[in-house]
């Protein structure tokens, strides 16, 4: 299981790179679950990380699926900043507008990762529709970070279907959403390709500064061999 850590500025990006995380995700936590940074800032952080060895991703912001033209314009702006992956939020329960947006996203020439916001669950048919399309990867996340972690909120059968469907389709799959260090053994047992963290490595709320000691502790805990882990 690889590690994704979300950062908002060059200082945090340097800390994440020095800690050896696998994915450095660029976002503004104070602006929502997928709060976006300005493309100029994304570009400067990507340039800073050119020799870091980590893959980079960035969110486009918390945009409604009905604003498809705006979503696509933001994708173009973020992708032009040089990140490896562009993350786009969609409701986990799907719906007609979400399906229409998926069709337009699939036609994009960029490496996209739909992020299914799972606060109200994940509809299995919608999950199947997402993973059947040739996206670079897929994630499950939460929108309301104060409501608990993804593993607390999402029914076990829906989480299992999400992971299994992504694997069957050959999609890289990640989990995020107020994940805690005390859930690492369970995450490793679930075996996503990567797990995303922000709250767990901050001093206080997820909008606070990244804490180097918490970040180092997270990386050490994930890198430890798993012994007798259970789901």
C-alpha positions as CSV (number, residue, x, y, z in Angstrom):
1,X,0.0,0.0,0.0
2,X,1.5,3.3,-1.1
3,X,1.0,6.6,0.7
4,X,-0.6,9.8,-0.6
5,X,-0.3,13.0,1.4
6,X,-2.1,16.2,0.6
7,X,-0.1,19.5,0.7
8,X,-1.0,23.1,0.1
9,X,2.3,24.9,-0.3
10,X,6.0,24.5,-1.0
11,X,7.0,23.9,2.6
12,X,4.5,21.1,3.0
13,X,5.6,19.6,-0.4
14,X,9.2,19.5,0.8
15,X,8.2,17.8,4.0
16,X,6.2,15.2,2.2
17,X,9.0,14.6,-0.3
18,X,11.6,14.3,2.4
19,X,9.4,11.7,4.3
20,X,9.3,9.5,1.2
21,X,5.6,9.5,0.4
22,X,4.6,8.0,-2.9
23,X,2.0,10.5,-4.1
24,X,2.1,14.2,-3.3
25,X,-1.4,15.6,-3.7
26,X,-1.9,19.4,-4.2
27,X,-5.0,20.9,-2.7
28,X,-6.3,23.6,-0.4
29,X,-7.9,21.9,2.7
30,X,-9.6,25.0,3.9
31,X,-11.7,25.1,0.7
32,X,-13.4,21.8,1.1
33,X,-12.7,18.1,0.6
34,X,-11.3,18.7,-2.8
35,X,-10.4,22.4,-2.5
36,X,-8.3,23.5,-5.4
37,X,-5.1,25.5,-5.6
38,X,-4.5,28.1,-8.3
39,X,-2.8,26.7,-11.3
40,X,0.2,29.0,-10.9
41,X,0.8,27.6,-7.4
42,X,0.4,24.0,-8.6
43,X,2.9,24.7,-11.3
44,X,5.5,26.1,-8.9
45,X,5.1,23.1,-6.5
46,X,5.4,20.6,-9.3
47,X,8.6,22.3,-10.5
48,X,9.9,22.1,-6.9
49,X,9.2,18.4,-6.8
50,X,10.8,17.6,-10.2
51,X,13.5,15.4,-8.7
52,X,11.6,14.1,-5.7
53,X,10.6,10.8,-7.1
54,X,7.0,11.0,-6.0
55,X,4.0,11.2,-8.4
56,X,2.0,14.3,-8.2
57,X,-1.8,14.8,-8.3
58,X,-4.0,17.9,-7.9
59,X,-7.7,18.5,-7.3
60,X,-9.8,20.8,-9.5
61,X,-11.9,22.1,-6.6
62,X,-15.3,21.2,-5.2
63,X,-17.4,21.7,-8.3
64,X,-20.9,20.3,-8.9
65,X,-21.3,17.7,-11.6
66,X,-24.0,19.8,-13.3
67,X,-21.3,22.4,-14.1
68,X,-19.6,20.1,-16.6
69,X,-18.2,22.9,-18.8
70,X,-16.6,24.5,-15.7
71,X,-15.3,21.1,-14.6
72,X,-13.6,20.4,-18.0
73,X,-12.1,23.9,-18.0
74,X,-10.6,23.4,-14.6
75,X,-9.2,20.0,-15.7
76,X,-7.4,21.7,-18.6
77,X,-6.0,24.4,-16.3
78,X,-4.8,21.9,-13.7
79,X,-3.4,19.5,-16.2
80,X,-1.4,22.3,-17.9
81,X,0.3,22.8,-14.5
82,X,2.3,19.6,-15.0
83,X,0.8,17.2,-12.5
84,X,0.8,13.5,-13.2
85,X,-2.9,13.0,-12.2
86,X,-5.9,15.3,-12.0
87,X,-8.6,14.4,-9.4
88,X,-12.3,15.1,-10.1
89,X,-15.0,14.7,-7.4
90,X,-18.3,12.9,-8.3
91,X,-21.1,11.8,-5.9
92,X,-20.8,8.2,-4.8
93,X,-24.5,7.5,-5.4
94,X,-24.2,8.6,-9.1
95,X,-27.2,10.1,-10.8
96,X,-28.0,11.3,-14.3
97,X,-25.7,14.4,-14.2
98,X,-22.8,12.3,-12.8
99,X,-23.2,9.8,-15.6
100,X,-23.2,12.5,-18.3
101,X,-20.1,14.0,-16.7
102,X,-18.4,10.6,-16.7
103,X,-19.0,10.4,-20.5
104,X,-17.3,13.7,-21.0
105,X,-14.4,12.9,-18.6
106,X,-13.7,9.7,-20.5
107,X,-13.1,11.6,-23.6
108,X,-10.4,13.7,-21.9
109,X,-6.8,13.3,-23.1
110,X,-5.5,13.8,-19.5
111,X,-4.8,11.3,-16.7
112,X,-7.9,11.6,-14.6
113,X,-8.9,10.1,-11.3
114,X,-12.6,10.3,-10.4
115,X,-13.0,10.6,-6.6
116,X,-16.3,9.1,-5.5
117,X,-17.5,11.0,-2.4
118,X,-18.9,8.2,-0.3
119,X,-20.6,10.0,2.6
120,X,-24.0,8.6,1.5
121,X,-22.6,5.4,0.2
122,X,-21.4,4.0,-3.1
123,X,-23.9,2.8,-5.6
124,X,-22.6,-0.5,-7.0
125,X,-23.9,0.2,-10.5
126,X,-22.3,3.6,-10.5
127,X,-19.0,2.1,-9.3
128,X,-19.1,-0.4,-12.1
129,X,-19.7,2.4,-14.6
130,X,-16.8,4.4,-13.3
131,X,-14.2,1.6,-13.3
132,X,-15.3,0.4,-16.7
133,X,-14.0,3.6,-18.2
134,X,-10.3,4.0,-19.0
135,X,-9.4,6.4,-16.2
136,X,-5.9,6.5,-14.7
137,X,-7.3,5.4,-11.3
138,X,-10.3,5.8,-9.0
139,X,-10.6,6.8,-5.4
140,X,-13.2,6.7,-2.6
141,X,-13.2,9.7,-0.3
142,X,-15.5,11.7,2.1
143,X,-16.8,15.2,1.8
144,X,-17.6,15.9,5.4
145,X,-14.3,15.2,7.2
146,X,-15.8,15.9,10.6
147,X,-18.3,13.0,10.3
148,X,-15.7,10.3,10.7
149,X,-13.4,8.3,8.5
150,X,-14.3,6.6,5.3
151,X,-13.9,3.2,7.0
152,X,-16.4,4.2,9.7
153,X,-19.0,5.6,7.4
154,X,-19.0,3.3,4.4
155,X,-20.8,-0.1,4.7
156,X,-18.4,-3.0,4.4
157,X,-20.1,-4.5,1.4
158,X,-20.0,-1.3,-0.6
159,X,-16.3,-0.8,0.3
160,X,-15.6,-4.4,-0.8
161,X,-17.4,-4.0,-4.0
162,X,-15.6,-0.8,-4.8
163,X,-12.2,-2.4,-4.3
164,X,-13.0,-5.6,-6.1
165,X,-14.6,-3.9,-9.1
166,X,-11.6,-1.6,-9.5
167,X,-9.2,-4.5,-9.3
168,X,-11.2,-6.6,-11.8
169,X,-11.1,-3.6,-14.2
170,X,-7.4,-3.2,-13.8
171,X,-7.7,0.3,-12.3
172,X,-5.4,1.8,-9.7
173,X,-7.6,2.3,-6.6
174,X,-7.2,4.5,-3.6
175,X,-9.0,5.2,-0.3
176,X,-9.0,8.5,1.6
177,X,-11.3,10.4,3.9
178,X,-10.2,11.3,7.4
179,X,-8.2,8.1,7.7
180,X,-6.5,7.6,11.0
181,X,-3.1,6.0,12.0
182,X,-5.0,3.5,14.1
183,X,-6.7,2.2,11.0
184,X,-3.5,1.4,9.1
185,X,-3.6,-2.3,9.8
186,X,-7.2,-2.5,8.5
187,X,-6.2,-0.4,5.4
188,X,-3.3,-2.8,4.7
189,X,-5.7,-5.8,5.0
190,X,-8.0,-4.1,2.5
191,X,-5.0,-3.6,0.2
192,X,-5.8,-0.5,-1.9
193,X,-3.0,0.6,-4.2
194,X,-2.7,3.7,-2.1
195,X,-4.2,5.4,1.0
196,X,-4.6,9.2,1.3
197,X,-3.9,11.2,4.4
198,X,-4.2,14.8,5.6
199,X,-5.9,15.1,9.0
200,X,-3.7,12.4,10.5
201,X,-0.5,14.3,9.7
202,X,-1.6,17.8,10.8
203,X,-1.3,19.7,14.0
204,X,-5.0,19.9,14.9
205,X,-7.5,20.1,12.0
206,X,-6.8,19.2,8.4
207,X,-6.6,22.9,7.7
208,X,-3.7,23.3,10.1
209,X,0.0,22.9,9.2
210,X,1.5,19.5,8.3
211,X,3.4,18.1,11.3
212,X,6.8,16.5,10.4
213,X,6.7,14.1,13.4
214,X,3.2,12.9,12.6
215,X,4.2,12.5,9.0
216,X,7.2,10.5,9.8
217,X,5.2,8.3,12.2
218,X,2.6,7.6,9.5
219,X,5.3,6.6,7.0
220,X,7.0,4.3,9.5
221,X,3.7,2.7,10.5
222,X,2.7,2.0,6.9
223,X,6.1,0.6,6.0
224,X,6.1,-1.9,8.9
225,X,5.3,-5.5,7.9
226,X,1.7,-6.5,8.6
227,X,1.4,-9.4,11.1
228,X,-2.1,-10.9,11.7
229,X,-4.0,-8.0,10.2
230,X,-7.8,-8.5,10.0
231,X,-10.5,-6.6,8.1
